[in-house]
Amino acid sequence: MTDIDTQIRKAAEILAKASNVAASCGAGISAESGIATFRDAGGVWEKLNPAEVGTAEGLMESLMIRPEKLIPFVLELLDAFEAAEPNAAHLALGELERMGLLKTVITQNIDNLHHEAGNTDVIEVHGNGFRLSCISCGGLQVHERKRLIRETREKITTLADFSISGIAGLMPACSVCRSFMRPDVVMFGETVKDIPRAFAAARNCDVMLAIGTSGVVYPAAYLPFDAKEAGARVIVINPNENPFASVSDAYIPMNAGEAMPKLITAIKEIRKAG
């Protein structure tokens, strides 16, 4: 048995005895579905200046001033989000919930893939790109991912007026007050979402899965430490490093899409053996 096999078995034994698992997921899990990360090498922030487009105001201004530079990149992102599907790791988390073990997914990703994979309690600390928020009344609308992308792409490719009203019109109007809406995502300078609920889930779980996260984006990076302090076991899945080495009980140096199905299989074997 290899060291990795030993760690998978150890993690499976921990999970098989759990009753309240929480998963904290970073950009790595979505990268396996073809969605570019922001901070990693080759990521979004190597192609765009976050100081220019990292805020809602900056993004609007950049679209108005130099749409010829930004629009091709926006269309490229839309293509990636449209093509993305829940990968084996997302699907395994959905199965882990159906097995009665996983209670909550806390994610830094905005792609809606955890919902599509079947998880029911998903805390999206950076928001959801396919949930729209009205800038006037604050009302929320949830849209089907691929349909919204297709409609937005069509509007972008036919838009002749890159004024504020023209750009704002790329999103559907609010069904309540008919005002402009924007994706309900957290941009630079904005407050992260549902953090009290995320930390409550971390402190109440008996096992924390830290999947595909670099541990450098705060406050989400504190979650495994809070879980450990509250008495939980911590399992880390990351192919490159273990950013939570000081608190982890098992570390699987694999891509999540490879590791999670192996974990599910091992848990079922342990349960079957009794």
C-alpha positions in Angstrom: 0.0 0.0 0.0 1.4 3.4 -1.0 1.5 6.5 1.2 -1.4 7.9 -0.7 -3.4 4.8 -0.3 -2.7 4.9 3.4 -3.9 8.5 3.6 -7.1 7.7 1.6 -7.8 4.7 3.9 -7.2 6.9 7.0 -9.4 9.7 5.6 -12.2 7.1 4.8 -12.1 5.7 8.3 -12.5 9.2 9.7 -15.4 10.0 7.4 -17.1 6.6 8.0 -17.4 7.4 11.7 -18.6 11.0 11.1 -22.1 12.3 11.5 -21.7 16.0 10.4 -19.1 16.6 7.7 -18.5 20.1 6.2 -16.5 20.7 3.1 -14.6 23.9 2.4 -13.9 24.1 -1.3 -11.6 26.4 -3.2 -10.8 27.2 -6.9 -9.0 23.9 -7.4 -12.2 21.9 -7.6 -13.7 24.2 -10.3 -10.4 24.2 -12.2 -11.0 20.5 -12.8 -14.2 21.5 -14.6 -12.3 23.9 -16.9 -12.9 27.1 -15.0 -9.8 29.2 -14.7 -8.6 30.2 -11.3 -8.0 33.9 -10.5 -4.7 33.8 -8.6 -2.8 30.8 -9.9 -0.2 30.9 -12.7 -2.1 31.5 -15.9 -5.2 32.6 -14.1 -7.5 35.6 -14.7 -5.4 38.1 -12.8 -2.4 37.4 -15.1 -4.5 38.6 -18.0 -6.4 41.4 -16.4 -5.5 44.0 -13.9 -7.6 43.5 -10.7 -7.1 47.1 -9.8 -9.0 48.0 -13.0 -11.7 45.4 -13.3 -11.9 43.9 -9.8 -14.6 46.3 -8.6 -18.1 46.7 -10.1 -17.3 50.4 -10.9 -13.9 49.5 -12.4 -15.4 46.8 -14.6 -18.1 49.1 -15.9 -15.6 51.9 -16.6 -13.2 49.5 -18.4 -16.1 48.2 -20.6 -17.0 51.7 -21.6 -13.4 52.9 -22.2 -11.9 49.9 -24.0 -14.5 47.3 -24.8 -12.3 46.0 -27.6 -9.8 44.7 -25.0 -12.2 43.4 -22.4 -15.1 41.9 -24.4 -13.1 39.0 -26.0 -11.9 38.0 -22.5 -15.5 38.2 -21.1 -16.7 36.0 -24.0 -13.9 33.5 -23.3 -15.0 33.3 -19.6 -18.6 32.8 -20.6 -17.6 30.0 -22.9 -15.7 28.3 -20.1 -18.6 28.7 -17.6 -21.0 27.4 -20.2 -18.9 24.3 -21.0 -18.2 23.5 -17.4 -20.0 20.5 -15.8 -19.8 19.1 -12.3 -16.7 16.9 -12.2 -16.1 13.7 -10.3 -15.3 15.6 -7.1 -18.5 17.6 -7.2 -20.5 14.5 -7.9 -18.8 12.6 -5.0 -19.7 15.4 -2.6 -23.3 15.0 -3.7 -23.1 11.3 -3.0 -21.4 12.0 0.3 -24.5 14.0 1.2 -26.9 11.3 0.1 -24.9 8.8 2.2 -25.9 11.0 5.2 -22.4 12.2 6.0 -21.9 15.6 4.4 -24.2 18.3 5.7 -22.7 21.6 4.4 -20.5 22.7 1.5 -18.8 26.0 1.9 -17.4 27.2 -1.4 -15.4 30.2 -2.7 -16.6 29.4 -6.2 -19.4 31.2 -8.0 -20.1 28.6 -10.7 -23.2 26.9 -9.2 -21.7 23.4 -9.8 -22.2 22.2 -6.2 -25.9 22.8 -6.6 -26.0 21.0 -9.9 -24.1 18.1 -8.4 -26.9 17.6 -5.8 -25.7 19.4 -2.7 -28.5 21.1 -0.9 -26.8 23.3 1.8 -24.2 25.3 -0.1 -22.8 28.4 1.5 -21.3 30.6 -1.3 -19.1 33.1 0.5 -18.2 34.8 -2.8 -21.7 34.6 -4.2 -23.2 33.0 -7.3 -22.7 34.3 -10.8 -26.1 33.0 -11.9 -28.0 34.6 -9.1 -28.7 38.2 -9.9 -29.2 41.0 -7.4 -31.2 44.2 -8.0 -29.1 47.3 -7.4 -32.3 49.2 -6.3 -34.5 46.9 -4.2 -32.0 44.2 -3.5 -34.2 41.5 -4.8 -32.6 38.2 -6.0 -33.3 36.1 -9.1 -31.8 32.7 -9.7 -31.2 31.8 -13.4 -30.4 28.6 -15.2 -26.6 28.8 -15.8 -26.4 27.9 -19.5 -29.5 29.8 -20.5 -28.3 33.0 -18.8 -24.9 32.7 -20.5 -26.4 32.2 -23.9 -28.6 35.2 -23.5 -25.8 37.4 -22.2 -23.4 36.3 -25.0 -26.0 37.2 -27.6 -26.5 40.7 -26.0 -22.8 41.3 -25.8 -22.1 40.4 -29.4 -24.9 42.7 -30.7 -24.3 45.6 -28.2 -23.4 48.8 -30.0 -23.7 51.2 -27.1 -21.2 50.6 -24.3 -22.7 53.2 -22.1 -23.7 52.6 -18.5 -27.3 51.8 -19.5 -26.2 49.7 -22.4 -23.8 47.6 -20.2 -26.4 47.3 -17.4 -28.9 46.1 -19.9 -26.9 42.9 -20.5 -28.5 41.5 -17.4 -32.3 40.8 -17.1 -34.3 43.6 -15.5 -35.6 43.2 -11.9 -39.0 41.5 -11.9 -40.1 43.6 -9.0 -39.0 47.2 -9.7 -37.6 46.8 -13.3 -34.3 48.3 -12.2 -30.8 47.0 -13.3 -29.5 43.8 -11.9 -25.9 42.5 -11.5 -24.5 39.1 -10.7 -24.6 38.5 -7.0 -20.9 38.0 -6.6 -18.4 39.5 -4.3 -15.9 41.9 -5.9 -12.9 43.7 -4.4 -14.0 45.9 -1.5 -17.3 44.2 -1.0 -18.2 42.1 2.1 -18.1 38.3 1.7 -21.4 36.5 2.1 -22.8 34.3 4.8 -19.6 34.1 6.8 -21.3 33.7 10.2 -23.1 30.7 8.8 -19.9 29.3 7.3 -18.0 29.5 10.6 -21.0 28.1 12.5 -20.9 25.1 10.1 -17.1 24.7 10.6 -17.5 24.8 14.4 -20.4 22.4 14.5 -18.9 19.7 12.2 -17.0 16.7 13.3 -15.0 16.4 10.1 -13.9 19.2 7.8 -12.9 18.4 4.2 -10.6 21.1 2.8 -10.6 20.6 -1.0 -8.7 22.4 -3.7 -8.0 25.5 -1.6 -4.7 27.3 -1.3 -5.4 28.6 2.2 -4.5 32.2 1.2 -8.0 33.6 0.7 -9.4 35.0 3.9 -11.6 34.7 5.8 -12.3 31.3 4.3 -8.8 30.1 5.0 -9.6 30.2 8.7 -12.4 27.6 8.4 -10.2 24.4 8.9 -8.4 26.0 11.8 -11.8 26.9 13.5 -13.1 23.4 12.9 -10.0 21.9 14.4 -10.2 24.2 17.4 -13.8 23.1 18.0 -12.7 19.4 18.0 -13.2 18.4 14.4 -10.9 16.1 12.3 -9.5 17.8 9.2 -8.8 16.1 5.9 -7.0 18.0 3.2 -7.1 17.2 -0.6 -4.7 19.3 -2.6 -2.3 18.0 -5.3 0.3 20.7 -4.7 0.6 21.4 -1.0 -1.0 21.0 2.4 -1.8 24.6 3.5 -3.3 23.2 6.7 -0.5 20.9 7.7 -0.6 22.1 11.3 -4.2 20.9 11.8 -4.7 18.2 9.3 -5.4 14.6 10.3 -5.0 13.2 6.8 -3.6 14.7 3.6 -4.2 13.3 0.2 -1.9 14.9 -2.4 -4.2 14.3 -5.4 -6.6 16.3 -7.6 -10.0 16.3 -6.0 -11.6 14.6 -9.1 -9.3 11.6 -8.5 -9.3 11.5 -4.7 -13.0 12.0 -3.9 -14.3 8.9 -5.8 -11.6 6.8 -4.2 -12.8 8.1 -0.8 -16.4 7.2 -1.5 -15.4 3.7 -2.5 -13.3 3.2 0.6 -16.1 4.5 2.9 -18.5 2.1 1.3 -16.1 -0.8 1.8 -15.6 0.1 5.5 -19.4 0.4 6.0 -19.9 -3.0 4.3 -17.3 -4.6 6.5 -19.1 -3.3 9.5 
